[in-house]
Amino acid sequence: MTIQGFRSAFLWAICTLLLLSCSSRQVIDMPSANYGERVKSLVIHYTAIDYARSVDALVNEGGLSAHYLVPESNDPSDPDGKPRIIQLVDESKRAWHAGKSYWQGRTGLNDHSIGIEIVNVPECQRDTQMAASQAEHGDSRLCFFPDYDPAQIAVVIELAKDIIARNPDIAPTSVVGHSDIAFTRKNDPGPRFPWFELYQAGIGAWYDNDTMAGYWKTFSEQTPSIGLLQSAMRRYGYGIIETGIADSQTLNAIAAFQMHFLPWHVTGQPDSRTAAAVFALLDKYFPAHKDKLLARYHTERDILDAQAKNAVPATPRRGQIDTWLPAESPSKRQYVNDRFAFKSYAGRGKLLIETDQPAQATLSVNGQTLNLADTFNARELYRYSLHRRTHNGINTLAVTDITPPDAKIHLQVPYPELIDNTDAYKQAFSAVDALINREVAEGFPGAVLLVVKDGEIIKRSAYGYQKRYDENQQPLASPQPMRTDTLFDLASNTKMFATTFALMHLVETGQLDVNQPIQYYLPEYRGDGREARRVSDLLSHQSGYAPSIAFYTPDNTLGELFYSQNKQRTSELLITRAPFVTGNGLQAAYSDTNFMLLGLIVERITGMPLDRYTENYLYQPLGLSNTLFNPLYKGHHKDEFAATELNGNTRGGRIEFPNIRQYTLQGEVHDEKAFYAMQGVAGHAGLFATADDLAVLAQTLLNGGGYGETHLFDSNVINAFIKPDNRFWQYGLGWRRAANGINRWHFGPYASDQAYGHTGWTGTATVIDPALDLAVILLTNSRHSPIVEEQQDRPIFTGKQFETGKYGSIVSLVYEAVLNRTAAP
């Protein structure tokens, strides 16, 4: 029996003998080996205010608290004026010092930590304009940190030693600062706190200098990836999520780490020195974690080395046919092998041939044998025109009798390219010309109309003015005429010709599966049902988001937390906080939020901004120099652009928010979320283009995924994106569909059920109809017009009152011109 057990039995006996009024409950002591200490961490804070105000905040009801307070020397507000240990809350009780926090897998550190507040007063200035919106997402202050009082630190060391001695579960790595456990909100105890001095006294963790130097040498040759650094910091204890990008949570966590372990190097940026310190700490305190992470580092380094030095980049496919024959895995069906289909038009097309050795072969197009060289010389490129053999639509190519049998023949058939045939159709569009010209005479600002049919541009016309009105809503004395090469703000056509094009290309290259959860590509996209959303839910507008979030103004309906005029912050709000208004898949509700997120997915997968990816990997290979984001920063002048709203984003002075533009917009994206909250580059808006450039993009789709010798995606990818949703037929994946008349306002009454396209708020509309091999591109600046009040004080642009600004009538007349001329004998 234990001493405690013996004492209990003895007291019970005495009570019984003396007939005292003792409790009848008997407590038997039977100690278990399965228990742990409550206290796991020691958290160091500074008060940021003097002694008197610290006491007021930490002692009086309704404020915060800590277990201990240590004043500093010569504080005028302190009657004693010297450092000492003041206990505010008994260690057995829960003090309110940590708040929302995380360390080494534990949250809410108030429950299992002891907090020490140290009187230390940094001088800080806050950005008052952004303070409210950033209150819960990082520290918007600029602070100057004073040195700590040596006498005060001696008292802290004495106290910390005593706490650790009485709480054996406080490991060296669990002596932390408030900024370590809440790096998105706090920066105390600051970079001047002497952590190394505490370590020398046996308190807390520190790395061995030689170990760190070794890692620094290694990492200087190849810095660990952001994802690896995030994972390493989480293994040490920080509540950081691996996202693979240097987002604000990462930069804040790095700054907190540097203030603790690299106080002479507080940059808030990932670098080899910071990574070396993290790995040196893991090496000392968590060697098993270090081994796994270091193995990952070497694997990633090998991959990067192979890509940079040894790997041969895959040759991109050029043209609709780009293959070596004979095929490596021929079909067992005799008349399947070495046969191909390609799109062409009558009197057009070409074939390129190259062999690896002197060889012969028989080639036929549409059943007609081609007159080729008797023998192809090795590595010599032969070019043949197919203009006598081709017809509109699908053509056939067959290859037989390759000799010698081991010879390899490379065949390439480029995609069709547009040719200009507008002269032949000058009279065909008289009705649509008359309508637009009449409306321009009545006050409509301007438009460009381009029509593609059977691989030819059959209509290209400019109407009215690219800038017609001044900021007082009055006609300009010298308006700027509209030109066929005027660049337009495409608004929501950005969703199609930038974001959806990019997503289709990523599917083609195997980097994207639209059926994957969004979280697969954005790991921090979680909570409130986010895990259930797939990429396809965003594309088909079924995710449940509201139509828009007005990030650009503090007066948005979601409150100041959602006010952001910074792309990084907006991106994080989109990924982690944007709320749903309906359940997933309940309805198809058009939303900019969907495509803002899709743009971020493109950026996360590619590791580059959306504009850089689309311009470098989509538009430039197609030879398009006038399709781009933020064009005024890329060599263009505002006079090249169709103007939009007359008074910026003010709706004629009816709207106001910080930094609002009040001048006529020309060459700047109109959309507020794109311009203010995403710095001009967003998945839903921001793209500018000319009608001719859009014609090339439309023909790329009509061609089945390529143009000339540039291949962007396979026709199967296009089909997957444009096919109707099983329930909401008006949508494909991204693309809006004609849907047998559901969207007549856009596509008119004649579009086939295969037609797809989109519109843009600024006055742009596109229609692509594979059944007729037709594309209609209508670009207007309908919002560049005076504003009138109508219905519930909603401002209405006069340009939207004209038929040209409503799309459907123009598209209808274009179809009539095409169909009537086609039907004519």
C-alpha positions in Angstrom: 0.0 0.0 0.0 1.3 3.5 -0.8 1.8 6.1 1.9 -1.2 8.0 0.5 -3.3 4.8 0.7 -2.2 4.1 4.2 -3.1 7.7 5.3 -6.6 7.4 3.8 -7.2 4.1 5.6 -6.0 5.4 8.9 -8.2 8.5 8.7 -11.2 6.4 7.8 -10.6 4.2 10.8 -10.3 7.3 13.2 -13.5 8.7 11.8 -15.4 5.5 12.4 -14.1 5.0 16.0 -14.8 8.6 17.0 -18.3 8.6 15.2 -17.4 11.8 13.5 -19.5 13.2 10.7 -17.0 12.2 7.9 -17.8 11.7 4.3 -18.9 8.2 3.4 -17.0 8.3 0.1 -13.8 6.3 0.0 -11.1 7.3 -2.6 -8.7 4.6 -3.5 -5.4 5.6 -5.1 -4.5 3.4 -8.1 -2.0 5.3 -10.2 -2.1 4.8 -14.0 1.0 4.8 -16.2 -1.0 6.5 -19.0 -1.0 10.3 -18.5 0.8 13.4 -19.5 1.4 16.9 -18.2 -1.1 19.6 -19.0 1.5 22.2 -19.9 3.3 21.6 -23.2 4.5 25.0 -24.1 6.0 28.2 -22.8 5.0 31.3 -24.8 6.9 34.6 -24.6 5.1 37.9 -25.4 5.8 41.6 -25.2 3.1 43.8 -23.9 3.7 46.6 -26.5 2.6 49.1 -23.8 4.1 50.4 -20.5 3.7 48.8 -17.1 0.6 50.7 -15.9 -1.3 50.0 -19.1 -0.1 46.4 -19.1 -1.5 45.9 -15.6 -4.8 47.5 -16.7 -5.0 45.2 -19.8 -3.9 42.1 -18.0 -5.6 42.4 -14.6 -8.9 44.2 -15.0 -12.0 42.3 -16.0 -12.8 42.1 -19.6 -9.2 42.1 -20.9 -6.5 39.6 -21.6 -4.3 37.8 -19.2 -1.1 35.8 -18.8 0.4 33.7 -16.0 3.3 36.1 -15.4 4.3 39.7 -16.0 7.9 41.0 -15.9 8.3 44.8 -15.9 11.4 46.5 -17.1 13.8 48.9 -15.4 13.1 52.7 -15.1 9.5 52.5 -16.4 8.0 55.9 -15.3 4.6 54.2 -14.9 5.9 51.5 -12.6 6.1 52.6 -8.9 8.9 50.0 -8.2 10.8 50.7 -11.4 12.6 47.4 -11.5 12.2 44.0 -13.1 10.4 41.4 -11.0 8.1 38.4 -11.3 4.4 39.2 -11.0 2.1 36.2 -11.1 -1.3 37.1 -12.6 -2.9 33.7 -13.1 -2.1 30.5 -11.3 -0.3 28.0 -13.5 -3.0 25.4 -12.9 -5.5 27.8 -14.5 -6.1 28.9 -18.1 -4.8 32.4 -19.0 -5.9 34.2 -22.0 -2.7 35.1 -23.7 -2.3 33.0 -26.9 -5.7 33.4 -28.7 -6.1 31.6 -32.0 -2.8 29.7 -32.3 -1.0 26.5 -33.4 2.1 24.8 -32.5 3.4 21.2 -33.2 -0.1 19.9 -34.0 -1.9 21.6 -31.1 -4.3 24.4 -31.5 -5.7 26.9 -28.9 -2.5 27.1 -26.8 -4.3 28.8 -24.0 -5.3 25.3 -22.9 -1.8 23.8 -22.6 0.7 26.6 -22.2 2.1 29.1 -19.7 2.4 32.7 -20.9 4.9 35.3 -19.9 4.3 38.9 -20.8 7.3 41.2 -20.8 6.9 44.9 -20.7 8.6 46.2 -23.9 7.2 49.0 -26.1 8.0 49.0 -29.8 7.2 52.1 -31.8 4.8 51.2 -34.6 3.0 53.0 -37.3 0.0 51.5 -39.1 -1.4 51.9 -42.6 -4.7 53.3 -41.4 -6.4 52.9 -44.8 -5.7 49.1 -44.9 -5.7 48.4 -41.1 -9.3 47.3 -40.8 -9.2 45.0 -43.8 -5.9 43.4 -42.7 -6.7 43.0 -39.0 -7.0 39.3 -39.3 -4.6 38.7 -42.2 -1.2 39.9 -41.3 0.3 42.9 -39.6 0.1 46.1 -41.5 2.4 48.0 -39.1 5.9 49.3 -39.5 7.7 48.8 -36.1 11.0 49.9 -34.5 11.9 47.4 -31.8 14.0 48.6 -28.7 16.5 46.3 -27.1 15.3 44.4 -24.0 16.5 45.4 -20.5 19.3 43.0 -19.5 18.1 43.0 -15.9 14.6 42.2 -17.1 15.9 39.3 -19.3 17.8 37.9 -16.2 14.5 37.8 -14.4 12.8 36.1 -17.4 15.6 33.5 -17.5 15.1 32.8 -13.8 11.4 32.4 -14.2 11.6 30.3 -17.3 14.0 27.9 -15.7 11.7 27.4 -12.8 8.7 26.9 -15.1 10.5 24.3 -17.2 11.8 22.5 -14.1 8.2 22.1 -12.8 6.7 21.2 -16.2 8.9 18.5 -17.8 6.8 18.2 -21.0 8.0 21.7 -22.1 10.6 20.6 -24.7 13.2 23.0 -25.9 11.3 23.4 -29.2 8.2 24.3 -27.3 9.6 27.5 -25.9 8.2 29.9 -28.4 7.2 33.5 -29.2 3.6 34.7 -29.8 4.6 35.3 -33.4 5.6 31.6 -33.8 2.2 30.3 -32.8 0.1 33.1 -34.5 2.3 34.5 -37.3 -0.6 35.9 -39.3 -1.5 38.2 -36.4 1.4 38.8 -34.2 5.1 39.8 -34.2 6.0 39.7 -30.5 8.3 39.3 -28.8 10.1 40.8 -31.9 13.5 40.5 -33.4 15.3 42.0 -30.4 14.3 39.3 -28.0 17.5 37.4 -27.0 16.5 33.9 -27.8 20.1 32.7 -28.1 20.9 34.1 -24.6 18.0 32.0 -23.2 19.3 29.0 -25.1 22.7 29.4 -23.5 20.9 29.4 -20.2 19.3 26.1 -21.0 16.0 27.5 -22.2 14.6 26.8 -25.6 16.1 25.5 -28.9 18.9 26.7 -31.2 20.8 25.1 -34.0 24.4 24.1 -34.1 26.3 26.6 -36.2 28.5 24.0 -38.0 25.3 22.1 -39.0 23.6 25.1 -40.3 26.7 26.1 -42.3 26.7 22.7 -43.9 23.1 23.0 -45.0 23.6 26.6 -46.1 26.4 25.4 -48.4 24.1 22.7 -49.9 21.1 25.0 -50.3 23.2 27.8 -51.8 23.7 25.5 -54.8 19.9 24.7 -55.1 17.4 26.4 -52.8 14.7 24.0 -51.5 11.4 24.5 -53.2 8.7 26.6 -51.5 6.7 23.5 -50.8 9.6 21.7 -49.2 10.3 24.7 -47.0 6.7 24.9 -46.0 6.7 21.2 -45.1 9.9 21.6 -43.1 8.6 24.5 -41.1 5.4 22.6 -40.3 7.4 19.6 -39.1 9.3 21.9 -36.7 6.0 23.3 -35.4 4.7 26.2 -37.5 1.0 26.1 -38.5 1.8 26.5 -42.2 0.0 24.7 -45.1 2.0 23.4 -48.0 0.7 25.3 -51.1 3.9 25.4 -53.2 3.8 29.2 -53.5 5.1 32.1 -51.4 1.7 33.2 -50.2 1.2 35.6 -47.3 0.9 32.8 -44.7 4.3 31.6 -45.8 5.9 35.0 -45.8 4.5 35.7 -42.4 5.7 32.4 -41.0 9.1 32.9 -42.5 9.3 36.4 -40.9 8.3 34.9 -37.5 11.0 32.2 -37.9 13.6 34.7 -38.8 12.8 36.9 -35.8 13.3 33.9 -33.6 16.3 32.2 -35.2 17.8 34.7 -37.7 17.2 38.1 -36.0 20.0 39.7 -38.1 18.3 38.5 -41.3 14.5 39.3 -41.1 13.5 39.6 -44.7 10.3 37.7 -44.7 11.5 36.0 -47.9 12.4 32.3 -48.5 16.1 31.8 -49.1 18.9 29.3 -48.6 19.9 30.8 -45.2 16.4 30.4 -43.8 16.1 26.9 -45.2 19.5 26.0 -43.7 18.4 27.2 -40.2 15.1 25.2 -40.4 16.9 22.0 -41.5 19.6 22.5 -38.8 16.9 22.6 -36.1 15.2 19.5 -37.5 18.6 17.8 -37.6 19.1 18.5 -33.9 15.6 18.0 -32.5 13.6 16.0 -35.1 16.2 13.9 -37.0 13.6 11.4 -38.4 11.7 14.3 -40.0 14.9 15.8 -41.3 15.9 12.5 -43.0 12.6 12.3 -44.9 12.6 16.0 -45.9 16.3 15.8 -47.0 15.5 12.8 -49.2 12.7 14.8 -50.8 15.1 17.7 -51.3 17.6 15.4 -53.2 14.8 13.9 -55.3 13.5 17.3 -56.3 17.0 18.5 -57.0 17.6 15.5 -59.2 14.5 16.3 -61.1 15.4 19.9 -61.6 19.0 18.9 -62.6 17.6 16.5 -65.2 15.2 19.0 -66.6 18.0 21.6 -66.8 20.8 19.4 -68.1 19.8 16.0 -69.3 16.2 15.9 -70.2 15.3 16.6 -73.8 12.1 18.7 -73.9 9.2 17.0 -75.7 8.8 18.3 -79.1 5.4 20.0 -79.4 3.1 18.7 -82.0 3.2 20.9 -85.2 0.1 20.8 -87.3 -2.9 18.5 -87.3 -0.9 15.6 -88.7 2.7 15.3 -87.3 3.9 11.8 -87.2 6.6 9.3 -88.2 5.6 6.2 -90.2 5.3 3.3 -90.1 3.5 3.4 -86.8 5.3 1.7 -83.9 2.1 -0.2 -82.9 0.1 -0.8 -86.1 -3.5 -1.9 -86.0 -4.4 -5.5 -86.9 -7.0 -4.0 -89.3 -5.2 -3.6 -92.6 -7.0 -0.5 -93.8 -6.5 1.4 -90.6 -2.8 1.7 -90.6 -1.1 4.8 -92.0 -4.3 6.6 -92.8 -5.3 10.0 -91.5 -8.0 12.6 -91.7 -7.3 16.3 -91.9 -9.3 19.5 -92.2 -8.8 21.7 -95.3 -10.6 23.8 -97.8 -10.9 23.6 -101.5 -7.8 24.8 -103.3 -5.8 24.9 -100.1 -3.5 22.8 -97.9 0.1 21.6 -97.9 2.1 18.5 -97.0 5.6 18.3 -95.6 7.7 15.1 -95.9 11.1 14.1 -94.5 12.8 10.7 -94.2 15.6 9.3 -92.1 17.2 7.5 -95.1 16.7 7.4 -98.9 13.2 6.0 -99.3 10.1 5.7 -101.5 6.4 5.7 -100.7 3.0 6.2 -102.3 0.8 8.9 -100.8 -2.8 9.7 -101.8 -5.1 12.5 -100.8 -8.9 11.9 -101.1 -8.1 8.8 -103.2 -5.8 10.6 -105.7 -2.2 9.6 -105.8 0.3 12.4 -105.4 3.1 13.1 -107.8 6.1 12.8 -105.5 9.8 12.5 -105.9 10.9 9.0 -107.1 13.2 8.9 -104.0 13.2 11.1 -100.9 16.7 12.0 -99.9 17.5 11.5 -96.2 16.9 14.5 -93.9 15.7 16.7 -96.8 12.4 18.5 -96.3 9.9 18.2 -99.2 7.0 20.6 -99.5 3.9 19.8 -101.6 0.9 21.9 -102.3 -2.5 20.0 -102.0 -4.6 22.7 -103.6 -5.7 20.5 -106.5 -6.7 17.6 -104.3 -8.5 19.2 -101.3 -12.1 20.1 -100.6 -14.0 21.9 -97.8 -14.2 19.8 -94.7 -12.5 16.5 -93.8 -10.0 15.2 -96.3 -8.2 11.8 -96.3 -4.5 10.9 -96.5 -3.1 7.4 -97.0 0.5 6.2 -97.1 1.5 2.8 -98.6 4.5 1.0 -100.1 7.2 2.4 -97.9 10.6 1.1 -99.0 12.9 0.0 -97.6 10.8 -1.5 -94.9 12.9 0.0 -92.1 12.7 3.6 -93.5 11.0 6.2 -91.4 8.9 8.9 -93.0 7.8 12.0 -91.2 4.6 13.6 -92.4 3.2 17.0 -91.4 0.0 18.6 -92.5 -0.5 22.1 -90.9 -3.9 23.4 -89.8 -5.8 25.8 -92.1 -5.0 29.4 -91.8 -7.4 32.3 -92.4 -7.4 34.1 -95.7 -9.1 37.4 -96.6 -12.0 37.2 -99.0 -13.9 40.2 -97.9 -14.1 41.7 -101.4 -16.3 38.8 -102.6 -18.9 39.5 -99.8 -19.1 43.3 -99.9 -22.8 43.3 -100.7 -23.8 40.3 -98.6 -24.0 42.2 -95.3 -25.9 45.3 -96.3 -28.7 44.7 -93.8 -26.3 44.5 -90.8 -24.3 47.5 -92.1 -27.4 49.5 -92.4 -28.5 48.7 -88.8 -25.2 49.5 -87.2 -24.6 52.7 -89.2 -28.1 53.9 -88.4 -27.6 53.4 -84.7 -24.2 55.1 -84.8 -26.0 58.1 -86.3 -28.4 58.0 -83.4 -25.6 58.0 -80.8 -24.2 54.5 -80.5 -20.5 54.8 -79.9 -18.9 52.2 -82.2 -18.2 48.6 -83.2 -16.1 46.2 -85.2 -17.7 43.2 -86.9 -15.7 40.3 -88.3 -17.2 37.1 -89.7 -15.3 33.9 -90.6 -16.8 31.3 -92.9 -15.0 28.2 -94.2 -11.6 29.4 -93.3 -12.1 32.8 -94.9 -12.6 36.3 -93.4 -15.7 37.3 -95.3 -16.6 40.4 -93.3 -14.4 42.9 -91.5 -15.8 46.4 -90.8 -15.4 49.2 -88.4 -18.3 51.5 -87.4 -18.5 54.8 -85.5 -15.9 55.8 -83.0 -13.6 54.2 -80.5 -13.9 57.3 -78.4 -16.9 59.5 -78.9 -17.9 61.2 -75.6 -16.1 63.3 -73.1 -16.2 62.9 -69.3 -19.2 65.3 -69.2 -21.2 62.9 -71.4 -21.0 65.3 -74.3 -19.9 64.4 -77.9 -16.2 65.2 -78.6 -15.5 67.9 -81.1 -13.0 65.5 -82.7 -14.0 61.9 -81.9 -11.5 59.1 -82.5 -12.8 56.9 -85.4 -13.1 53.2 -84.9 -10.6 51.1 -86.8 -10.7 47.4 -87.7 -7.4 47.0 -85.6 -8.8 48.8 -82.5 -8.1 46.8 -79.3 -11.1 46.1 -77.1 -11.6 45.3 -73.4 -13.1 41.8 -73.8 -14.5 41.7 -70.3 -16.0 38.2 -69.7 -14.8 36.9 -73.0 -11.5 36.7 -71.0 -13.1 33.7 -69.3 -13.1 31.9 -72.7 -10.1 33.1 -74.7 -7.7 33.3 -71.8 -8.7 31.1 -68.8 -10.6 28.4 -70.6 -8.1 28.3 -73.4 -5.4 27.9 -70.8 -7.3 25.1 -69.0 -7.8 23.3 -72.3 -4.1 23.5 -73.0 -3.3 22.1 -69.5 -5.7 19.2 -70.1 -3.9 18.6 -73.4 -0.5 18.5 -71.7 -1.7 16.2 -68.9 -1.4 18.9 -66.1 -5.1 19.2 -65.4 -8.0 16.9 -64.7 -11.2 18.8 -64.5 -12.8 16.0 -62.5 -10.3 16.4 -59.7 -11.3 18.3 -56.5 -10.2 21.9 -56.5 -8.2 21.1 -53.4 -6.0 18.9 -55.4 -4.5 22.0 -57.1 -5.1 24.5 -54.2 -4.4 22.5 -51.0 -5.6 25.4 -48.8 -9.0 25.3 -50.4 -10.8 23.6 -47.6 -13.7 23.9 -45.1 -17.3 24.8 -45.5 -17.8 22.2 -48.2 -14.9 23.3 -50.4 -13.5 19.7 -50.4 -16.5 18.6 -52.4 -16.1 21.1 -55.3 -14.4 19.9 -58.4 -12.7 22.0 -61.1 -15.6 21.2 -63.4 -18.1 22.7 -60.9 -16.3 26.0 -61.4 -16.3 25.7 -65.1 -20.0 24.9 -65.4 -21.0 27.6 -62.8 -22.5 25.0 -60.4 -20.2 25.5 -57.4 -22.7 27.6 -55.5 -20.8 31.0 -55.4 -22.6 34.3 -55.6 -22.3 36.2 -58.9 -19.6 38.5 -57.6 -17.7 39.7 -54.5 -16.9 43.4 -54.5 -13.4 43.1 -53.1 -12.5 46.6 -54.3 -14.7 48.5 -51.9 -15.0 48.3 -48.1 -18.7 48.7 -48.5 -19.1 45.2 -50.1 -21.9 43.1 -48.6 -19.5 40.7 -46.9 -17.8 43.4 -44.8 -14.4 45.0 -44.5 -12.7 41.6 -44.1 -13.4 41.1 -47.8 -12.0 44.5 -48.8 -8.8 44.0 -50.8 -7.0 46.0 -53.5 -4.0 43.6 -53.4 -3.9 40.6 -55.7 -2.2 38.3 -53.1 -4.7 39.1 -50.4 -7.6 38.8 -52.8 -6.4 35.4 -54.0 -6.2 34.1 -50.4 -9.7 35.4 -49.7 -11.0 33.7 -52.8 -9.4 30.4 -51.9 -10.0 30.3 -48.2 -12.9 32.5 -47.3 -15.2 33.3 -50.2 -18.6 32.0 -49.0 -21.1 29.8 -50.9 -24.7 31.0 -51.3 -26.1 27.6 -52.4 -25.1 24.0 -52.3 -22.9 22.4 -54.9 -24.6 21.4 -58.1 -28.0 22.7 -57.2 -28.1 25.2 -60.1 -26.1 26.8 -62.8 -25.6 30.3 -61.5 -23.1 32.5 -63.5 -20.4 33.8 -61.3 -17.2 35.7 -61.8 -15.8 34.1 -58.6 -15.7 30.7 -60.4 -13.4 32.0 -63.0 -11.3 34.1 -60.6 -10.5 30.8 -58.9 -9.9 29.0 -62.2 -7.4 31.7 -63.1 -5.6 31.0 -59.8 -5.6 27.3 -60.6 -3.9 28.0 -63.9 -1.3 30.1 -62.0 -0.7 27.4 -59.4 -0.3 24.6 -62.0 2.0 26.6 -64.3 3.9 28.5 -61.6 3.5 31.7 -63.5 1.0 34.6 -63.7 -2.0 34.0 -66.0 -1.0 36.8 -68.4 2.5 35.4 -68.8 1.3 31.8 -69.4 -1.4 32.8 -72.0 0.7 35.3 -73.8 3.8 33.1 -74.0 2.3 29.7 -74.5 -1.0 30.4 -76.4 -1.0 33.7 -78.2 2.6 34.2 -79.2 2.9 30.7 -80.9 -0.2 31.7 -82.9 1.5 35.0 -83.9 -1.0 37.1 -81.9 0.7 40.3 -80.6 -2.5 42.2 -79.9 -4.0 39.8 -77.4 -2.8 40.6 -73.9 -3.4 41.7 -70.4 -2.4 45.2 -69.0 -1.5 46.4 -72.5 -0.5 49.9 -71.4 2.4 48.4 -69.5 3.5 46.4 -72.6 4.1 49.0 -75.2 0.6 50.0 -76.3 -0.8 53.5 -76.2 -4.3 54.3 -75.0 -5.3 55.7 -78.4 -5.2 52.2 -79.8 -8.1 51.2 -77.7 -11.9 51.5 -77.7 -12.9 53.6 -74.7 -15.3 52.2 -72.1 -17.0 54.1 -69.2 -16.8 57.9 -69.3 -16.2 58.5 -65.6 -14.0 55.5 -64.6 -16.0 53.2 -62.4 -18.2 55.9 -60.9 -21.3 55.4 -63.0 -21.5 59.1 -63.6 -20.5 60.0 -60.1 -23.0 57.7 -58.4 -20.4 55.3 -56.9 -17.4 56.0 -54.7 -14.7 53.8 -53.1 -10.9 54.2 -52.4 -8.7 54.8 -55.4 -11.7 54.9 -57.8 -10.9 56.0 -61.3 -12.9 59.0 -62.5 -11.5 59.5 -66.0 -12.6 57.9 -69.3 -11.1 54.4 -69.5 -9.1 53.5 -72.5 -6.6 50.6 -72.4 -7.3 49.8 -68.8 -9.6 46.9 -67.9 -12.9 48.3 -66.8 -13.9 45.4 -64.4 -13.4 46.6 -60.8 -12.4 43.3 -59.4 -9.8 42.7 -62.1 -8.3 46.2 -62.0 -8.3 47.0 -58.3 -8.3 43.6 -56.6 -6.2 41.6 -59.1 -4.0 44.3 -60.6 -5.4 43.8 -64.1 -4.9 40.1 -64.5 -7.8 37.8 -63.5 -9.5 34.7 -64.7 -12.8 36.5 -65.4 -11.7 39.7 -67.0 -8.7 41.7 -68.1 -7.9 40.5 -71.6 -7.7 42.9 -74.6 -7.7 41.9 -78.2 -8.4 42.9 -81.8 -11.1 41.3 -83.9 -8.5 39.7 -86.2 -6.7 38.1 -83.3 -10.0 36.7 -82.0 -10.7 35.4 -85.5 -7.5 33.3 -85.3 -8.5 32.0 -81.9 -11.9 31.1 -83.2 -10.5 29.4 -86.3 -8.2 27.4 -84.0 -11.3 26.0 -82.4 -13.0 25.4 -85.7 -9.8 23.6 -86.9 -10.0 21.2 -84.0 -7.3 22.8 -81.8 -4.6 24.3 -83.9 -3.6 27.0 -86.5 -0.9 26.7 -89.1 1.9 24.7 -87.5 0.8 25.4 -83.9 -1.1 22.8 -82.0 -2.7 23.8 -78.8 -5.1 21.0 -77.9 -6.7 17.9 -79.5 -10.3 18.0 -80.8 -11.3 15.6 -78.1 -10.4 18.3 -75.5 -12.5 20.8 -77.4 -15.4 18.4 -77.5 -15.1 17.7 -73.8 -15.3 21.4 -73.0 -18.1 22.4 -75.4 -20.5 19.5 -74.9 -23.6 20.5 -73.0 -23.9 19.9 -69.3 -26.2 16.9 -68.5 -28.7 19.2 -66.7 -27.9 22.7 -67.6 -27.7 22.7 -71.4 -26.9 26.3 -71.8 -23.4 25.7 -70.3 -20.5 23.5 -71.3 -17.2 23.6 -69.4 -16.7 27.4 -69.5 -18.4 28.0 -72.8 -21.9 29.3 -73.1 -24.0 27.3 -75.6 -26.8 28.3 -78.0 -28.7 25.3 -76.5 -31.5 25.2 -79.1 -32.6 28.7 -78.6 -32.2 29.0 -74.8 -29.6 31.8 -75.4 -31.3 33.5 -78.4 -30.5 36.9 -77.0 -26.8 36.1 -77.7 -26.8 33.6 -80.5 -29.9 34.7 -82.4 -32.5 32.3 -83.8 -30.4 30.5 -86.5 -27.4 29.1 -84.5 -27.0 25.4 -84.6 -27.2 23.4 -81.4 -23.4 23.0 -81.7 -22.8 26.8 -81.4 -20.9 28.1 -78.5 -19.3 31.4 -77.4 -19.6 34.1 -74.8 -20.3 37.8 -74.2 -18.5 40.5 -72.2 -20.0 43.3 -70.1 -18.1 46.0 -72.1 -20.0 45.1 -75.2 -18.3 42.1 -76.8 -19.9 38.9 -78.2 -18.4 35.8 -79.9 -20.2 33.0 -81.7 -18.5 29.8 -83.0 -20.7 27.5 -84.9 -18.9 24.3 -86.0 -22.0 23.0 -87.9 -21.6 25.9 -90.4 -17.8 26.4 -90.0 -18.7 29.9 -88.9 -17.5 32.4 -86.4 -19.0 35.8 -85.6 -17.0 38.4 -83.6 -18.8 41.5 -82.6 -16.8 44.0 -80.5 -18.5 47.2 -79.3 -17.8 49.9 -76.8 -21.5 50.2 -75.8 -20.6 51.2 -72.3 -18.8 54.3 -73.7 -22.0 56.2 -73.6 -24.0 58.5 -71.3 -25.9 57.1 -68.4 -29.6 57.4 -67.6 -31.6 56.4 -64.6 -34.1 53.6 -64.9 -35.9 51.3 -62.5 -34.9 51.5 -58.9 -32.3 54.1 -59.6 -30.2 51.6 -61.5 -27.8 53.4 -63.8 -28.4 52.4 -67.5 -25.9 53.0 -70.3 -27.6 54.4 -73.3 -25.4 52.3 -75.6 -27.1 49.2 -74.2 -30.5 50.4 -75.4 -29.4 50.0 -79.1 -29.8 46.7 -80.9 -26.0 46.7 -81.7 -25.4 46.7 -77.9 -27.7 43.8 -77.4 -25.9 41.3 -79.7 -28.7 39.0 -80.9 -30.0 41.2 -83.7 -26.6 41.7 -85.2 -25.8 38.0 -84.9 -29.2 37.1 -86.5 -28.5 39.4 -89.5 -25.1 37.9 -90.0 -26.5 34.4 -90.0 -29.1 35.5 -92.6 -26.5 37.0 -94.8 -24.4 33.8 -94.6 -27.3 31.3 -95.0 -29.0 33.2 -97.8 -25.9 33.6 -99.8 -25.0 30.0 -99.3 -28.4 28.9 -100.4 -28.3 31.0 -103.5 -27.7 29.2 -106.8 
